[in-house]
Amino acid sequence: RSVIVVGPSLSLYQCGLPREIAIELFQTFVIRSLIRQQLASNIGVAKSKIREKKTIVWEILREVMRGHPVLLNRAPTLHRLGIQAFQPVLVEGRAICLHPLVRKGFNADFDGDQMAVHVPLSFEAQAEARLLMFSHINLLSPAIGDPISVPTQ
């Protein structure tokens, strides 16, 4: 869970995920990859490489994130647009970055609102996120069909 800030350079389907949050969410995937690539002999060695923030860890994290959508949720979730899927991109800082046009579906603004990040684990959950929940697919209101992603100020 973190504060959201505007990320105008992101695409509609992307969100900026801070390194600290990303490594926490994807830690098991990074550990598995380090062991499979024989860069670590066991879980303990892999965790120490992550704690030391080795360069290879960030490269593996980027690779792992490329294949995994994340779900962003702003409480309270009152309708299906309150939780949407995004392709994560590593960013510096501690705030989650969002394209300004997707904030309306969450009923969010950039004055200190917080959002939670979730990682769908199963292949079925990932497929559902990609096919039904990606933000660039949900551009119209499910209730009345009006556009949701409209420019404001």
Short mmCIF file of the C-alpha atoms (twelve columns), coordinates in Angstrom:
data_MODEL
# 
_entry.id   MODEL 
# 
loop_
_atom_site.group_PDB 
_atom_site.id 
_atom_site.type_symbol 
_atom_site.label_atom_id 
_atom_site.label_alt_id 
_atom_site.label_comp_id 
_atom_site.label_asym_id 
_atom_site.label_seq_id 
_atom_site.Cartn_x 
_atom_site.Cartn_y 
_atom_site.Cartn_z 
_atom_site.pdbx_PDB_model_num 
ATOM 1   C CA . ARG A 1   0.000   0.000   0.000   1 
ATOM 2   C CA . SER A 2   1.385   3.382   -0.983  1 
ATOM 3   C CA . VAL A 3   0.456   6.904   -2.048  1 
ATOM 4   C CA . ILE A 4   -0.299  7.460   -5.741  1 
ATOM 5   C CA . VAL A 5   1.301   10.187  -7.824  1 
ATOM 6   C CA . VAL A 6   0.893   11.192  -11.452 1 
ATOM 7   C CA . GLY A 7   3.080   9.414   -14.014 1 
ATOM 8   C CA . PRO A 8   2.352   11.170  -17.328 1 
ATOM 9   C CA . SER A 9   5.107   9.301   -19.182 1 
ATOM 10  C CA . LEU A 10  3.423   5.946   -18.495 1 
ATOM 11  C CA . SER A 11  1.042   4.276   -20.918 1 
ATOM 12  C CA . LEU A 12  -2.573  3.685   -19.894 1 
ATOM 13  C CA . TYR A 13  -1.802  0.045   -19.118 1 
ATOM 14  C CA . GLN A 14  1.339   0.715   -17.029 1 
ATOM 15  C CA . CYS A 15  1.894   1.653   -13.405 1 
ATOM 16  C CA . GLY A 16  5.115   2.756   -11.783 1 
ATOM 17  C CA . LEU A 17  6.003   0.440   -8.916  1 
ATOM 18  C CA . PRO A 18  8.655   1.554   -6.388  1 
ATOM 19  C CA . ARG A 19  11.646  -0.776  -6.105  1 
ATOM 20  C CA . GLU A 20  10.989  -1.525  -2.412  1 
ATOM 21  C CA . ILE A 21  7.405   -2.613  -3.065  1 
ATOM 22  C CA . ALA A 22  8.300   -4.532  -6.229  1 
ATOM 23  C CA . ILE A 23  11.072  -6.579  -4.613  1 
ATOM 24  C CA . GLU A 24  8.772   -7.435  -1.704  1 
ATOM 25  C CA . LEU A 25  5.927   -8.535  -3.986  1 
ATOM 26  C CA . PHE A 26  8.072   -10.487 -6.445  1 
ATOM 27  C CA . GLN A 27  10.682  -11.800 -3.989  1 
ATOM 28  C CA . THR A 28  9.783   -15.478 -4.381  1 
ATOM 29  C CA . PHE A 29  9.977   -15.220 -8.179  1 
ATOM 30  C CA . VAL A 30  13.365  -13.482 -7.984  1 
ATOM 31  C CA . ILE A 31  14.690  -16.114 -5.557  1 
ATOM 32  C CA . ARG A 32  13.540  -18.919 -7.852  1 
ATOM 33  C CA . SER A 33  15.166  -17.231 -10.853 1 
ATOM 34  C CA . LEU A 34  18.467  -16.671 -9.000  1 
ATOM 35  C CA . ILE A 35  18.594  -20.355 -8.053  1 
ATOM 36  C CA . ARG A 36  17.582  -21.583 -11.538 1 
ATOM 37  C CA . GLN A 37  20.261  -19.437 -13.173 1 
ATOM 38  C CA . GLN A 38  22.756  -20.807 -10.624 1 
ATOM 39  C CA . LEU A 39  23.495  -17.310 -9.313  1 
ATOM 40  C CA . ALA A 40  22.575  -18.513 -5.821  1 
ATOM 41  C CA . SER A 41  22.984  -21.984 -4.352  1 
ATOM 42  C CA . ASN A 42  20.023  -21.799 -1.958  1 
ATOM 43  C CA . ILE A 43  17.262  -19.549 -0.631  1 
ATOM 44  C CA . GLY A 44  19.489  -17.993 2.046   1 
ATOM 45  C CA . VAL A 45  22.139  -16.924 -0.471  1 
ATOM 46  C CA . ALA A 46  19.445  -15.567 -2.803  1 
ATOM 47  C CA . LYS A 47  17.882  -13.537 0.031   1 
ATOM 48  C CA . SER A 48  21.267  -12.074 0.939   1 
ATOM 49  C CA . LYS A 49  21.809  -10.994 -2.685  1 
ATOM 50  C CA . ILE A 50  18.403  -9.297  -2.554  1 
ATOM 51  C CA . ARG A 51  19.235  -7.576  0.764   1 
ATOM 52  C CA . GLU A 52  22.552  -6.365  -0.689  1 
ATOM 53  C CA . LYS A 53  20.627  -4.991  -3.709  1 
ATOM 54  C CA . LYS A 54  22.986  -6.481  -6.275  1 
ATOM 55  C CA . THR A 55  22.623  -5.250  -9.871  1 
ATOM 56  C CA . ILE A 56  21.639  -8.714  -11.094 1 
ATOM 57  C CA . VAL A 57  18.668  -8.679  -8.699  1 
ATOM 58  C CA . TRP A 58  17.171  -5.601  -10.392 1 
ATOM 59  C CA . GLU A 59  17.717  -7.121  -13.849 1 
ATOM 60  C CA . ILE A 60  15.969  -10.331 -12.796 1 
ATOM 61  C CA . LEU A 61  13.185  -8.332  -11.133 1 
ATOM 62  C CA . ARG A 62  12.548  -6.412  -14.375 1 
ATOM 63  C CA . GLU A 63  12.457  -9.685  -16.295 1 
ATOM 64  C CA . VAL A 64  10.025  -11.270 -13.811 1 
ATOM 65  C CA . MET A 65  7.782   -8.186  -13.770 1 
ATOM 66  C CA . ARG A 66  7.586   -8.141  -17.570 1 
ATOM 67  C CA . GLY A 67  5.489   -11.297 -17.481 1 
ATOM 68  C CA . HIS A 68  3.296   -10.509 -14.471 1 
ATOM 69  C CA . PRO A 69  0.430   -8.033  -14.316 1 
ATOM 70  C CA . VAL A 70  -0.342  -6.437  -10.951 1 
ATOM 71  C CA . LEU A 71  -3.712  -5.388  -9.589  1 
ATOM 72  C CA . LEU A 72  -4.169  -1.904  -8.166  1 
ATOM 73  C CA . ASN A 73  -7.045  -1.348  -5.786  1 
ATOM 74  C CA . ARG A 74  -8.300  1.804   -4.109  1 
ATOM 75  C CA . ALA A 75  -10.552 1.223   -1.130  1 
ATOM 76  C CA . PRO A 76  -13.465 1.194   -0.962  1 
ATOM 77  C CA . THR A 77  -13.980 -0.982  -4.039  1 
ATOM 78  C CA . LEU A 78  -17.597 -0.210  -4.918  1 
ATOM 79  C CA . HIS A 79  -17.620 -1.347  -8.564  1 
ATOM 80  C CA . ARG A 80  -15.415 -3.357  -10.889 1 
ATOM 81  C CA . LEU A 81  -13.317 -0.357  -11.926 1 
ATOM 82  C CA . GLY A 82  -12.123 0.014   -8.322  1 
ATOM 83  C CA . ILE A 83  -9.582  -2.726  -9.024  1 
ATOM 84  C CA . GLN A 84  -7.718  -2.825  -12.343 1 
ATOM 85  C CA . ALA A 85  -4.691  -4.608  -13.805 1 
ATOM 86  C CA . PHE A 86  -1.495  -2.887  -14.924 1 
ATOM 87  C CA . GLN A 87  1.899   -3.820  -16.316 1 
ATOM 88  C CA . PRO A 88  4.382   -2.764  -13.610 1 
ATOM 89  C CA . VAL A 89  7.425   -0.626  -14.378 1 
ATOM 90  C CA . LEU A 90  10.176  -0.019  -11.801 1 
ATOM 91  C CA . VAL A 91  10.400  3.574   -10.564 1 
ATOM 92  C CA . GLU A 92  12.493  5.397   -7.993  1 
ATOM 93  C CA . GLY A 93  10.905  6.771   -4.848  1 
ATOM 94  C CA . ARG A 94  8.184   5.352   -2.632  1 
ATOM 95  C CA . ALA A 95  4.990   6.315   -4.462  1 
ATOM 96  C CA . ILE A 96  2.997   4.331   -7.014  1 
ATOM 97  C CA . CYS A 97  2.815   6.176   -10.359 1 
ATOM 98  C CA . LEU A 98  -0.371  6.173   -12.450 1 
ATOM 99  C CA . HIS A 99  -1.286  7.653   -15.797 1 
ATOM 100 C CA . PRO A 100 -3.616  10.602  -15.098 1 
ATOM 101 C CA . LEU A 101 -6.404  9.276   -17.342 1 
ATOM 102 C CA . VAL A 102 -6.992  6.081   -15.325 1 
ATOM 103 C CA . ARG A 103 -7.620  7.773   -11.979 1 
ATOM 104 C CA . LYS A 104 -11.339 8.385   -12.598 1 
ATOM 105 C CA . GLY A 105 -12.206 4.674   -12.592 1 
ATOM 106 C CA . PHE A 106 -10.728 4.455   -9.105  1 
ATOM 107 C CA . ASN A 107 -12.421 7.711   -8.027  1 
ATOM 108 C CA . ALA A 108 -8.930  8.813   -7.031  1 
ATOM 109 C CA . ASP A 109 -6.930  11.983  -7.212  1 
ATOM 110 C CA . PHE A 110 -3.300  12.768  -6.567  1 
ATOM 111 C CA . ASP A 111 -3.616  14.612  -3.260  1 
ATOM 112 C CA . GLY A 112 -2.472  11.782  -0.995  1 
ATOM 113 C CA . ASP A 113 -4.820  8.930   -1.934  1 
ATOM 114 C CA . GLN A 114 -3.427  5.471   -1.261  1 
ATOM 115 C CA . MET A 115 -3.751  2.283   -3.279  1 
ATOM 116 C CA . ALA A 116 -2.940  -1.349  -2.598  1 
ATOM 117 C CA . VAL A 117 -0.971  -3.579  -4.975  1 
ATOM 118 C CA . HIS A 118 -1.721  -7.278  -5.442  1 
ATOM 119 C CA . VAL A 119 0.039   -9.922  -7.556  1 
ATOM 120 C CA . PRO A 120 -2.170  -12.576 -9.179  1 
ATOM 121 C CA . LEU A 121 -0.305  -15.841 -8.655  1 
ATOM 122 C CA . SER A 122 -2.063  -18.560 -10.648 1 
ATOM 123 C CA . PHE A 123 -2.007  -18.673 -14.436 1 
ATOM 124 C CA . GLU A 124 -5.809  -18.410 -14.422 1 
ATOM 125 C CA . ALA A 125 -5.715  -15.256 -12.287 1 
ATOM 126 C CA . GLN A 126 -3.041  -13.730 -14.528 1 
ATOM 127 C CA . ALA A 127 -5.078  -14.548 -17.638 1 
ATOM 128 C CA . GLU A 128 -8.187  -13.008 -16.073 1 
ATOM 129 C CA . ALA A 129 -6.221  -9.866  -15.230 1 
ATOM 130 C CA . ARG A 130 -4.871  -9.603  -18.794 1 
ATOM 131 C CA . LEU A 131 -8.168  -10.296 -20.560 1 
ATOM 132 C CA . LEU A 132 -10.710 -8.564  -18.325 1 
ATOM 133 C CA . MET A 133 -9.032  -6.190  -15.910 1 
ATOM 134 C CA . PHE A 134 -6.347  -4.264  -17.797 1 
ATOM 135 C CA . SER A 135 -6.966  -0.528  -17.545 1 
ATOM 136 C CA . HIS A 136 -6.793  0.105   -21.308 1 
ATOM 137 C CA . ILE A 137 -9.672  -2.368  -21.775 1 
ATOM 138 C CA . ASN A 138 -11.878 -0.639  -19.183 1 
ATOM 139 C CA . LEU A 139 -12.276 2.745   -20.830 1 
ATOM 140 C CA . LEU A 140 -16.080 2.809   -20.699 1 
ATOM 141 C CA . SER A 141 -18.359 2.849   -17.675 1 
ATOM 142 C CA . PRO A 142 -19.873 -0.625  -17.159 1 
ATOM 143 C CA . ALA A 143 -23.120 0.969   -15.941 1 
ATOM 144 C CA . ILE A 144 -23.926 3.479   -18.697 1 
ATOM 145 C CA . GLY A 145 -21.267 3.053   -21.376 1 
ATOM 146 C CA . ASP A 146 -19.883 6.592   -21.168 1 
ATOM 147 C CA . PRO A 147 -16.125 7.128   -21.495 1 
ATOM 148 C CA . ILE A 148 -14.271 7.027   -18.192 1 
ATOM 149 C CA . SER A 149 -10.824 8.077   -19.372 1 
ATOM 150 C CA . VAL A 150 -11.381 11.680  -20.316 1 
ATOM 151 C CA . PRO A 151 -8.884  14.510  -19.937 1 
ATOM 152 C CA . THR A 152 -9.618  17.075  -17.250 1 
ATOM 153 C CA . GLN A 153 -7.497  19.978  -16.071 1 
# 
